[in-house]
């Protein structure tokens, strides 16, 4: 029998070492545990998977060590442009936003698009206007600023002045996300990100694209991704996993491995969290580390960064 409910969260992945973490390891783990606790509280009370993933991701958006919301990286122009998505596996309704600049919690704006608009994806000025109309909490752009993120942009500019190309060279993908299965057996997924340091031209990655970085479908699997956004888009990772589970009969772990192999064939790397119809929360990643945590109604919480388990 599936567990009564289950939840898995992530805070990004990449070429992580103890020396390159965005902060003390204990604080990183505490942030993941806090996000897990927020989602668990809703699921324990019989709440919906959608509410659980939004609550969990909101905590990570407010945490300055993760690249989403407060703590988001800066564009080449010194701005924060935030992307997020939410999908309800029961109805396959979805909401997403890209390039928003003033909404404190972009994942809550994505849910508002799902619930209160006829659309799936709103971008930039239009998304900012919609956020005001929905009465969501707005902040000055400076609220998102974390000094370490600004210094990363300055270092990139200095390297460019020396003729070096360090765009995304550190391969630390700072997306956050959550997938849940509630007591009613419904799946939901949410993803949020500040994107890549030094991104230009309004670049948008896979996080807000349904079927790429985010997917939830009660018929197959819920998925939230982090990694080489362009490769995840080209591979259609979320849709690919859903099709492999629903039509080819693969288990979610098998589908995740197949999807990551396709990403690798396209020159990318990254990680995926997932829950299938069996309610088992899992992850797969092709990088040395991934910030991640999971829980079910019948198991102890697990928080990890390194390797396959640690």
C-alpha positions in Angstrom: 0.0 0.0 0.0 1.2 3.5 -0.7 2.2 5.7 2.3 -0.6 7.9 3.5 1.3 10.9 2.2 4.8 11.7 1.0 7.0 14.7 0.2 10.4 15.4 -1.3 12.2 18.7 -1.7 15.4 20.0 -3.3 17.5 23.1 -3.1 19.6 22.7 -6.3 22.6 20.6 -7.3 26.0 20.8 -9.0 29.8 20.5 -8.6 29.4 20.9 -4.8 32.2 20.4 -2.3 32.3 21.3 1.4 34.3 24.3 0.4 31.9 25.6 -2.2 28.6 25.4 -0.3 26.6 28.7 -0.2 26.9 28.7 3.6 27.6 26.4 6.6 26.5 22.9 5.9 24.3 22.9 9.0 22.4 25.9 7.8 21.9 24.3 4.4 20.5 21.2 6.0 18.3 23.3 8.4 16.8 25.1 5.5 15.9 21.9 3.8 14.4 20.5 7.0 12.4 23.7 7.5 10.9 23.4 4.0 10.1 19.7 4.7 8.4 20.6 8.0 6.2 23.2 6.2 5.0 20.8 3.7 4.6 18.0 6.2 2.4 20.1 8.5 -0.1 20.5 5.6 -0.1 16.9 4.6 -0.4 15.7 8.2 -3.5 17.8 8.5 -5.0 16.2 5.4 -4.2 19.2 3.2 -3.7 19.1 -0.5 -0.4 18.2 -2.3 -0.6 21.6 -4.1 -0.7 23.5 -0.8 2.1 21.4 0.5 4.5 22.0 -2.3 3.8 25.7 -2.3 4.4 25.9 1.4 7.7 24.0 1.1 9.0 26.0 -1.8 8.0 29.3 -0.1 10.3 28.5 2.8 13.2 27.9 0.4 12.4 31.1 -1.5 12.7 33.0 1.8 16.0 31.3 2.7 19.1 33.4 1.6 21.3 30.3 0.9 19.2 29.1 -1.9 18.9 30.6 -5.4 15.2 31.4 -5.4 13.4 34.4 -4.1 15.6 36.0 -1.5 19.1 34.9 -2.4 18.5 34.7 -6.1 21.4 35.3 -8.4 21.8 38.5 -10.5 21.5 39.0 -14.2 24.2 40.7 -16.2 22.4 44.0 -15.7 22.4 43.5 -11.9 18.7 42.6 -11.6 16.9 39.6 -10.0 14.5 38.0 -12.4 12.6 35.1 -10.8 10.8 32.1 -12.4 8.4 29.5 -10.8 5.8 26.9 -11.7 3.2 24.8 -9.9 1.2 21.9 -11.4 -1.7 19.9 -9.9 -1.6 16.3 -10.9 -5.3 15.7 -10.2 -6.5 18.2 -12.8 -3.3 18.8 -14.8 -3.9 22.5 -14.2 -0.7 24.5 -14.1 0.5 28.0 -13.4 3.9 29.5 -14.1 5.7 32.9 -14.1 9.0 34.1 -15.6 11.1 37.1 -15.1 9.1 38.6 -12.1 10.9 41.2 -10.1 8.9 42.2 -7.0 6.8 39.3 -5.7 8.3 38.0 -2.5 7.3 34.4 -3.2 7.1 33.7 -7.0 5.7 30.2 -6.3 2.7 31.7 -4.7 2.3 33.9 -7.8 2.5 30.7 -10.0 -0.3 29.1 -7.9 -2.4 32.3 -8.4 -1.9 31.9 -12.2 -3.1 28.3 -11.9 -6.1 29.1 -9.7 -7.2 32.6 -10.9 -6.3 32.9 -14.6 -7.2 31.1 -17.8 -3.4 30.9 -18.7 -0.5 28.7 -17.8 2.6 31.1 -18.1 2.8 34.8 -17.5 6.1 36.7 -18.0 7.9 39.9 -16.8 5.8 43.1 -16.6 2.5 41.3 -17.2 3.2 38.8 -14.4 4.2 41.7 -12.1 0.9 43.4 -12.8 -1.0 40.2 -12.2 0.7 39.8 -8.8 -0.5 43.3 -7.8 -4.0 42.4 -8.9 -3.9 39.2 -6.8 -2.8 41.1 -3.7 0.4 39.1 -3.3 3.1 40.5 -1.0 5.4 42.8 -2.9 9.0 43.8 -1.9 11.6 46.2 -3.2 14.1 44.5 -5.5 16.8 45.1 -2.9 15.0 42.6 -0.5 16.2 39.8 -2.8 19.9 40.8 -2.6 22.4 38.7 -0.8 26.0 40.0 -0.9 27.5 36.6 -1.9 25.3 36.6 -5.0 26.4 40.1 -5.9 30.0 39.2 -5.5 29.5 36.2 -7.8 28.3 38.6 -10.5 31.3 40.9 -9.9 33.7 38.0 -10.2 32.1 36.9 -13.5 32.4 40.5 -14.9 36.1 40.6 -13.8 36.8 37.3 -15.5 35.1 38.5 -18.6 37.3 41.6 -18.6 40.3 39.3 -18.5 39.0 37.5 -21.5 37.8 34.5 -19.6 34.4 32.9 -20.0 33.1 31.7 -16.7 29.4 31.7 -17.5 27.9 28.9 -15.4 31.4 27.5 -15.1 30.9 26.6 -11.4 27.9 24.4 -12.3 26.0 25.1 -9.1 22.4 24.9 -10.1 20.4 26.8 -7.5 16.9 25.9 -8.3 14.5 24.8 -5.5 11.5 22.5 -5.7 9.1 20.1 -4.1 6.9 17.2 -5.1 4.1 15.8 -2.9 1.5 13.0 -2.8 -1.4 13.8 -0.4 -3.7 11.5 1.6 -6.2 11.6 -1.3 -3.6 10.1 -3.6 -3.1 13.3 -5.7 0.3 14.5 -6.9 1.7 18.1 -7.2 5.0 19.6 -8.1 6.5 23.1 -7.7 9.8 24.7 -8.8 11.3 28.1 -8.3 14.6 29.7 -9.3 16.6 32.9 -9.8 18.2 31.3 -12.9 21.9 31.7 -13.8 24.4 34.3 -12.6 25.0 36.8 -15.4 22.1 35.6 -17.6 21.1 38.0 -20.4 18.4 38.9 -22.8 15.6 37.8 -20.6 16.8 34.2 -20.5 14.3 31.7 -19.1 15.3 28.1 -18.1 13.4 24.9 -17.6 11.9 25.6 -14.1 8.7 27.5 -15.2 8.2 25.3 -18.3 5.6 22.6 -17.8 6.9 19.3 -19.1 10.5 20.4 -18.9 11.5 21.3 -15.3 8.1 20.8 -13.7 5.4 18.2 -14.1 2.6 16.5 -12.0 0.2 14.0 -13.4 -1.8 11.6 -11.2 -1.6 9.0 -14.0 2.2 8.8 -13.8 4.6 10.9 -11.7 5.3 14.3 -10.1 8.7 15.9 -11.0 10.8 18.9 -10.1 14.2 19.4 -11.8 17.4 21.3 -11.3 20.4 21.5 -13.6 21.5 22.6 -17.1 18.2 24.3 -18.0 18.7 24.4 -21.7 19.5 20.6 -21.8 16.5 19.9 -19.6 14.3 21.9 -22.0 15.6 20.1 -25.1 15.1 16.7 -23.4 11.6 17.6 -22.2 12.5 15.9 -18.9 9.2 16.2 -17.1 7.1 15.0 -20.1 9.7 12.3 -20.9 9.5 10.9 -17.4 5.7 11.0 -17.4 5.5 9.1 -20.8 8.1 6.6 -19.7 6.1 5.8 -16.5 2.6 5.9 -18.0 3.1 4.5 -21.5 6.3 2.4 -21.2 5.7 1.0 -17.8 9.0 2.1 -16.2 9.2 2.9 -12.5 9.9 6.5 -11.6 13.6 5.8 -10.6 14.1 4.0 -14.0 12.5 6.9 -15.8 14.6 9.5 -14.0 17.8 7.5 -14.9 16.7 7.4 -18.5 15.9 11.2 -18.5 19.3 12.1 -17.0 21.1 10.0 -19.5 19.3 11.9 -22.3 20.3 15.2 -20.6 23.9 14.0 -20.5 23.8 13.1 -24.2 22.9 16.7 -24.8 25.9 17.9 -22.7 24.1 18.7 -19.5 23.9 17.5 -15.9 21.5 17.9 -13.0 19.1 16.3 -10.7 15.4 15.3 -10.4 13.1 14.7 -7.4 10.0 12.6 -8.0 7.0 10.7 -6.6 5.0 8.1 -8.5 1.7 6.5 -7.9 3.3 4.3 -5.3 3.9 7.3 -3.2 7.6 6.6 -2.8 9.6 9.9 -2.8 12.9 9.7 -4.6 15.7 11.5 -6.4 18.4 11.0 -9.0 21.3 13.3 -9.9 24.4 13.3 -12.1 26.4 15.8 -10.0 28.6 15.3 -6.9 25.9 16.8 -4.7 22.3 17.8 -4.5 20.5 19.6 -1.6 17.5 17.3 -0.9 15.2 15.9 1.8 12.2 13.6 1.9 9.5 12.3 4.3 6.5 10.1 4.4 3.7 9.5 6.9 5.4 6.2 8.0 9.2 7.0 7.7 11.8 9.1 9.4 12.8 12.3 7.7 15.9 12.2 5.5 18.1 15.3 4.7 21.1 14.9 2.4 23.6 16.8 0.3 26.4 14.4 -0.7 26.6 11.2 -2.7 23.6 8.9 -3.1 22.6 9.0 0.6 24.7 11.5 2.7 
